[in-house]
């Protein structure tokens, strides 16, 4: 198990300053559009309800709803600054519910979904919580529902991690202490063990990766 995190358990995302600073540079993350495009391609043809975990300013959820315009969305986050941004974005859309919730805690009862998506959020929770969260997501999905996690993952080596930071123009001293990075392979194994089918890393650039799996019924798995 590769783990390049430098976290000491800190989570800075309740800070307005930290959240706004991230939003200021988020659009400049290299190759991000490639990852988002791959995520949209993994969605089911019909999405009636979609849950966005760690929605931030609602950017990813807006992309999903543009691609599946008949769907309704639930945007979940705990950062006051992010929640305000997402409320502003979706103010005229009655089909989007904004829910305040910390991913460190068990997901609330929100009903079932055809898709659960997340973008650069789950790596802020501990590894045991990641695994438990994936199980909760599996239970929330409808048959044929898809989980798509566009995520910041751990590099296999410290040198590759340093190369990734350099590609972002970030020095090791300025790395986000909230990060709790985990390798792709461990997370894919967790998804398979939970019962997800067609589990794969559909796109990857350095430490950015799209992990996805489909919830099949028992009869579909046997056929």
DAMO-V595319 format. One record per run of one state. SS is the DSSP state (H for helix, E for strand, C for the rest). FROM is the first residue (numbers start at 1). TO is the last residue. If there is no record, write none. Layout:
BEGIN
SS|FROM|TO + SS|FROM|TO
END
This chain:
BEGIN
C|1|15 + H|16|26 + C|27|31 + H|32|42 + C|43|48 + E|49|53 + C|54|58 + H|59|67 + C|68|71 + E|72|77 + C|78|79 + H|80|89 + C|90|95 + E|96|100 + C|101|112 + E|113|119 + C|120|121 + H|122|124 + C|125|126 + H|127|140 + E|141|152 + C|153|157 + H|158|168 + C|169|171 + H|172|174 + C|175|183 + H|184|194 + C|195|195 + E|196|205 + C|206|207 + E|208|215 + C|216|217 + H|218|222 + C|223|223
END
